Structures are given as structure tokens and as C-alpha cells.
Amino acid sequence: MKLLIWGISGTMGKNIEALAEKENFWTEIQGVDSKTNVVELNKGVDVIIDFSHPSSLEKLLNFALKAGAPVVIATTGFSENQQQDIDRASKKIPVLQASNTSIGMNLLFSLVKQSAKALGSNVDIEIVESHHRRKKDAPSGSAKSLVDSVESGLQEKRKIVYGREGESPRETGEIGVHAIRGGDIKGVHHVHFIDDMEQITLSHEAMDRKVFASGALKAGKFLINQSPGCYTMEDVLNTKEG
């Protein structure tokens, strides 16, 4: 199988390449970075894994559509219009979009959804995420996915409060989201369910960025030979309800 890594010169791209080279599954590995002339790329690829930047999306989708290649999109921070472009592309090719490709983190999404469903409106919910000082977007895409998991479990939308300052008593039903940046933190996420008598905290910590590369390759293998459509890591892990 032929793999194309979109964003191969970045940290995650290098990790994916290193892991893929150790697997017998891939017969050819190509890479794209900001200096690559996409027109000259071999379009005979079986799957594309994207860890790049939102500014690369147009070129990525154009190439994938022309090549008829499935694409795993692990980049986050897209605008609403860009998300619409991704949704349109998924009608013609298989697209798996993931804010986090760690297997453990995606199990956390499922556990958070189940917990929110069980606890309902009886608890206050706070989400805290921590990443390295170089991360550009805040809150993280994974924190946003955790909010989605909470709301999915509650079966309703909630008011989201990003950080607090000054007089800011907590409103009933709001979800607090907080971002910490420092050092070389790979990724830590905590979801707190708090009432007057107890607190439940669900957490995930990535200790090596290779965990994201491993999950991305697993997603790529899954996506090969799938029909056009939108997929998530829930499909890869078979944790999707219904």
C-alpha cells in the first residue's frame, strides 16, 4: 500500500514516517511539505494522512479528489467554510477527520459521553487541557471534541465559558474550558464532573507523540477501501453507538 504524508517535515509527519517504515504494510511512502510541487506528485496513492496546517487544506483536498484517495485529516483549527469544503469532499472520497488520533484519547471521548449521559444536569462540568508552549490554537481541538462528547451525552447544547476573570460566578449548566501552555507537554486533558458531595475526573495524558502517529496509521489502514463518506476514530475503534 502506498502512503502519502501531508506535512511530512513537521514533528508528527516525521513520527508517522518513522513508524510506517517499520511496518511491512506500506510499500511506498511519499511526503508533502511547504516546498513540495504538488503537481509533480505521484497520484497513485492508497491513502493520505494529513498533519499540516489549515492553510494547506485547499491543496490537500484538490490533490485527494484528483487522485481519488482517502484522506485522514488530523489537522485542527479549520474555519466554518473550510469544514464545509471537507464535508463536500467526503461525498466523493472517504474522509476521516480526527481532532486526536490517540486510541486512548478516543476512548476518553466515549467515556465522557457515557458519564455525561449518566450524570445529566446534576453536576458542574469543567474541561482543562494542557499542551506545549508552541501550540498555536486554544482550546485544543481535542478539548472541543470533549465538549461535543459532553453535549452528545446530555443531548443538548450548553453555554461554553473559556476561562474566567473577575466576578464570574458559575451559571447553571455552563461548561468551563481552560487551556494551559508550557514546556513540552505532549497533551493532557481532564474532564471534571463535580457536585456538592463528590467529583469524578476522567483524564488522558500522552507521554509520547508516537501515540498519535500510531493511531493515525491505524486510521489510514481502516480508511483504505471504504466508501466515500465522513468517518471518525469511533469507526476505527468500533465504539460508535447505534
HURA-V806553 format. One record per residue. SS is DSSP state (A for helix, B for strand, O for the rest). D_CENTER is the distance of its C-alpha to the mean C-alpha in Angstrom with 2 decimals. Layout:
ss: {SS,SS}
d_center: {D_CENTER,D_CENTER}
This chain:
ss: {O,B,B,B,B,B,O,O,O,O,A,A,A,A,A,A,A,A,A,A,A,A,O,O,O,O,O,B,B,B,B,B,O,O,O,O,O,A,A,A,O,O,O,O,O,O,B,B,B,B,O,O,O,A,A,A,A,A,A,A,A,A,A,A,A,A,A,O,O,B,B,B,B,O,O,O,O,O,O,A,A,A,A,A,A,A,A,A,A,O,O,O,O,B,B,B,B,O,O,O,O,O,A,A,A,A,A,A,A,A,A,A,A,A,A,A,A,A,A,A,A,A,O,B,B,B,B,B,B,B,B,O,O,O,O,O,O,O,O,O,A,A,A,A,A,A,A,A,A,A,A,A,A,A,O,O,O,O,O,B,B,B,O,O,O,O,O,O,O,O,O,O,O,O,B,B,B,B,B,B,B,O,O,O,O,O,O,B,B,B,B,B,B,B,O,O,O,O,B,B,B,B,B,B,B,O,O,O,O,A,A,A,A,A,A,A,A,A,A,A,A,A,A,O,O,O,O,O,B,B,B,O,A,A,A,A,A,O,O,O,O,O}
d_center: {23.70,22.80,19.44,18.51,16.11,15.31,15.39,17.48,19.28,16.45,15.79,12.84,14.84,17.83,16.30,15.19,18.70,20.45,19.03,19.56,23.11,23.90,23.09,25.84,23.53,23.07,26.31,25.17,22.42,22.27,20.40,19.94,20.12,21.66,25.11,24.65,26.84,24.62,27.83,29.08,26.13,26.94,25.38,26.05,22.59,21.12,17.39,15.32,12.21,10.95,10.03,12.39,12.94,13.12,16.83,16.51,15.12,18.69,19.86,16.92,17.47,21.21,21.27,19.18,21.44,24.56,23.69,22.63,19.72,16.56,13.39,9.90,7.91,5.23,7.02,6.74,10.10,11.63,14.96,16.15,18.17,15.46,13.45,16.82,17.22,14.12,15.55,18.92,17.95,16.61,20.22,21.46,18.94,16.26,12.75,9.64,6.61,3.16,1.18,3.01,5.70,8.46,10.85,12.21,9.31,8.84,12.59,12.53,10.85,13.79,16.30,15.64,16.20,19.32,20.57,20.36,22.20,24.83,25.44,25.38,26.87,28.78,26.44,24.97,21.20,19.75,16.29,16.45,13.86,15.18,14.24,16.57,18.94,17.61,14.23,14.91,12.90,13.68,12.59,9.17,6.18,5.93,9.61,9.49,7.74,10.56,12.97,12.19,12.87,16.01,17.23,16.76,18.83,21.34,21.44,21.90,20.48,21.23,22.16,19.54,21.23,19.61,21.92,25.64,28.79,32.47,33.70,30.68,31.55,28.80,28.99,28.86,25.59,23.44,20.10,20.06,17.02,17.83,16.48,18.23,18.36,20.57,21.48,19.06,16.88,13.95,12.04,13.79,13.09,16.10,16.79,20.55,22.64,26.06,29.46,32.98,33.60,30.46,26.84,24.04,21.15,18.06,16.33,14.04,14.73,13.49,16.85,16.15,13.44,14.58,12.64,9.39,11.83,13.36,10.47,9.70,13.46,13.69,11.41,13.62,16.71,15.87,15.42,18.79,21.54,19.49,20.90,19.48,17.07,13.60,11.77,8.87,8.53,11.38,13.47,13.05,14.07,16.50,15.70,15.74,18.82,21.60}
